[in-house]
């Protein structure tokens, strides 16, 4: 029987007006596959999406969108025989960059069609949020909140809110309980990292691997305006202002409630985060090399 591929398309992602379905149908024309499409409504009904994916009984389920869309689809395919695919169609596409998936539609579809299958870890946060890529508490989460509330998308919109966020930044006071250790830190943000770099290309976690059964806690102690500009220019973070701890689980307690985001989705303010690794619970399509 031919493979069945379900494409979950978020037409509100990113800045373009591509006809994703037409492009996908053109690529697979004449190939021995069955295609199905689900266009995400706005707002998204997560329960309806989950039920649709499970009822579709597809071999591969492909997220066409940004990090938030990938995360939505991943929640439904984790722990099942279904294989996750990614077509980058967001503003930053941080997860796609991490996985070396190209933004050109034809190249990304080639991976869906004939790439390699592998497994990746995920992180469960506060018993309900699934993290594939990078989550954090502090200034970056606040920046994402301001960006979502703004009226301009893409890097221009990001830059518009960045200055205000940097100027108004506030330090965190956190207690981190990691395995048998407990320590306190002052920081501008704390990152829970399953991967290595943000959508800008800036590497926050040089030790990041998506399939090693571990994740990293990255403590960013301070961030200057120049440091932020380096991030925007993909020059990376200043290592002397960072501290990294590798673990399988962690509890983070903040003295005051702080902004929290998961894979680019703003969650709200929290004062505690419990994180635990879920090893190799998603099958995913990646480039051959």
C-alpha positions in Angstrom: 0.0 0.0 0.0 1.2 3.5 -0.7 2.3 5.7 2.2 -0.3 8.2 3.5 1.0 11.6 4.3 -1.1 14.1 6.3 0.0 17.8 6.0 -1.1 20.1 8.8 -0.9 23.6 7.3 -0.9 26.8 9.3 -1.6 29.5 6.8 -1.1 32.3 9.4 2.6 31.3 10.0 5.4 33.6 8.8 5.1 36.5 6.4 4.3 34.9 3.1 1.1 34.0 1.3 2.4 30.7 -0.3 -0.2 28.2 -1.6 1.4 25.4 0.3 -1.1 22.8 -0.7 -0.7 23.5 -4.4 3.1 23.3 -4.1 2.9 20.0 -2.2 0.5 18.5 -4.7 2.7 19.5 -7.6 5.8 17.9 -6.0 4.1 14.5 -5.3 2.2 14.4 -8.7 2.8 11.0 -10.2 4.3 9.5 -7.0 2.8 6.5 -5.2 1.5 8.3 -2.1 -1.8 9.4 -0.7 -2.0 13.0 0.4 -4.4 14.6 2.9 -4.5 18.2 4.1 -5.7 19.8 7.3 -5.7 23.6 7.4 -5.5 24.9 11.0 -8.4 27.2 12.0 -7.7 30.4 13.9 -7.9 30.0 16.8 -6.7 26.4 16.9 -8.8 23.7 18.5 -6.1 21.4 19.9 -8.5 18.6 20.8 -10.0 18.6 17.3 -6.6 18.6 15.7 -5.4 15.7 17.9 -8.5 13.7 17.1 -8.1 14.4 13.4 -4.5 13.3 13.3 -5.3 10.1 15.2 -8.3 9.3 13.0 -6.3 9.9 9.8 -4.0 6.9 10.5 -1.3 8.5 8.3 2.2 7.1 8.0 3.7 10.6 8.2 2.3 13.7 9.6 3.9 16.9 8.4 3.8 20.3 10.2 3.7 23.2 7.7 4.4 26.2 9.8 6.7 27.6 12.5 7.8 26.2 15.9 4.4 26.4 17.4 2.8 24.4 14.6 5.5 21.7 14.9 4.9 21.5 18.6 1.1 21.1 18.1 1.6 18.2 15.7 4.4 16.6 17.8 2.0 16.3 20.7 -0.2 14.1 18.7 2.4 11.9 17.1 4.6 11.3 20.1 4.6 7.7 21.3 2.9 6.5 18.1 4.2 4.8 14.9 3.5 8.0 13.0 6.5 9.9 11.8 6.8 13.7 12.2 7.9 15.8 9.2 8.6 19.5 9.0 8.1 22.1 6.3 9.5 25.5 7.6 6.9 28.2 7.1 7.3 30.4 10.2 9.1 33.7 11.0 12.1 32.3 12.7 11.9 28.5 12.1 14.3 27.7 15.0 13.5 24.0 15.1 13.9 23.6 11.4 17.3 25.3 11.5 18.3 23.0 14.3 17.3 20.0 12.3 19.0 21.3 9.1 15.7 21.3 7.2 15.9 23.8 4.3 13.3 26.5 3.8 12.9 25.9 0.1 9.7 23.9 -0.3 11.0 21.4 -2.8 14.1 20.6 -0.7 12.0 20.1 2.5 9.6 17.9 0.6 12.5 15.7 -0.6 13.3 15.0 3.1 9.6 14.1 3.7 9.7 11.8 0.7 13.1 10.1 1.0 15.0 11.4 4.1 16.2 9.3 7.0 14.0 8.3 9.9 15.3 8.7 13.4 14.1 9.3 17.0 14.3 12.5 19.1 13.8 13.3 22.8 11.3 15.7 24.2 11.0 17.4 27.5 7.8 17.4 29.6 7.3 20.7 31.5 5.0 21.0 34.5 3.3 17.7 33.4 1.5 19.3 30.4 3.8 21.3 28.1 5.9 19.5 25.5 9.3 21.0 24.6 11.1 19.8 21.5 13.5 22.7 21.1 14.1 25.5 23.6 12.0 26.8 26.5 13.0 29.6 28.9 11.9 31.8 31.7 12.9 35.5 31.8 13.7 38.1 29.1 13.3 36.0 26.0 9.8 34.9 27.0 9.0 38.5 27.7 10.2 39.4 24.3 8.0 36.8 22.7 5.0 38.1 24.6 5.7 41.7 23.4 6.2 40.4 19.8 2.9 38.6 19.9 1.1 41.7 21.1 2.7 43.9 18.4 1.3 44.6 15.0 4.4 43.7 12.8 5.6 40.2 12.0 9.1 38.9 11.0 12.4 40.3 12.1 11.3 43.9 11.8 8.5 43.3 14.3 11.0 41.4 16.5 13.4 44.4 16.4 10.7 46.9 17.2 9.9 45.2 20.5 13.4 44.1 21.4 14.7 47.5 22.5 11.8 48.1 24.9 12.3 44.6 26.3 16.0 45.0 26.8 15.6 48.4 28.5 13.0 47.1 30.9 14.7 43.8 31.7 14.6 42.5 35.2 16.8 39.9 36.8 15.5 36.6 38.1 16.3 35.1 41.5 16.0 31.3 41.1 16.6 28.1 43.0 17.6 25.2 40.8 17.2 21.6 42.1 19.0 19.2 39.8 19.4 15.6 40.8 21.0 15.8 44.2 22.1 19.4 43.9 20.4 22.6 44.8 21.8 26.1 44.1 20.6 29.7 43.8 21.4 32.1 41.0 20.6 35.6 39.8 20.0 35.6 36.0 18.4 37.4 33.1 16.9 34.1 31.9 17.1 30.4 32.4 16.8 28.1 29.4 15.6 24.5 29.3 17.4 23.3 26.2 16.8 20.1 24.2 18.6 21.7 21.2 21.4 24.2 20.5 20.3 27.4 18.9 17.5 29.9 18.6 15.8 30.9 15.3 18.3 33.8 14.9 21.1 31.2 14.6 22.6 32.2 17.9 23.9 29.1 19.8 22.7 29.1 23.4 23.6 25.5 24.1 26.8 24.1 22.5 26.2 20.8 24.1 22.7 20.3 22.7 21.7 17.0 21.1 18.1 16.0 20.4 18.6 12.3 21.0 21.1 11.9 23.9 18.6 11.3 26.7 19.6 14.5 28.4 18.8 18.2 28.3 20.7 21.3 29.5 19.9 24.1 31.9 21.5 27.2 30.6 21.7 30.1 33.0 22.3 33.5 31.3 23.5 35.7 34.1 23.4 39.1 32.2 22.6 40.4 28.8 23.9 43.8 27.6 22.5 45.7 24.5 25.7 44.7 22.6 25.1 41.1 23.7 21.6 41.2 22.3 22.9 42.7 19.0 25.3 39.8 18.8 22.4 37.4 19.1 20.5 39.1 16.4 23.6 39.0 14.1 23.9 35.2 14.8 27.2 35.8 16.6 26.1 33.8 19.7 26.0 34.4 23.4 28.9 35.5 25.6 30.0 32.3 27.3 31.5 34.2 30.3 28.0 35.2 31.2 26.6 31.7 30.9 26.5 28.6 33.0 25.4 25.1 31.7 24.2 22.1 33.7 23.3 18.8 32.0 20.5 16.7 33.5 17.5 14.4 33.0 15.2 16.3 35.3 15.1 19.7 37.1 12.9 21.9 39.3 13.3 25.6 38.9 11.8 27.9 41.6 11.6 31.6 41.0 11.4 34.2 43.8 8.9 36.2 41.8 6.6 35.1 38.9 8.3 35.5 35.5 7.5 35.2 31.8 7.7 31.7 30.4 7.7 30.3 26.9 7.8 26.9 25.3 9.2 26.4 21.8 8.3 30.0 20.9 4.8 29.9 22.4 4.2 32.3 25.3 2.7 30.5 28.2 2.3 33.1 30.9 4.0 34.0 34.2 5.2 31.1 36.4 7.1 30.8 39.6 8.0 27.1 39.3 8.9 24.7 36.4 9.4 21.0 36.7 11.1 19.4 33.7 11.9 15.8 32.8 13.3 14.2 29.7 11.3 11.8 27.6 13.9 9.8 25.6 13.3 9.0 21.9 9.5 9.3 22.0 9.1 10.9 18.6 10.0 9.5 15.2 11.1 12.2 12.7 12.2 12.7 9.1 15.6 14.4 8.8 18.1 15.0 5.9 20.2 12.0 4.9 23.5 13.8 5.7 
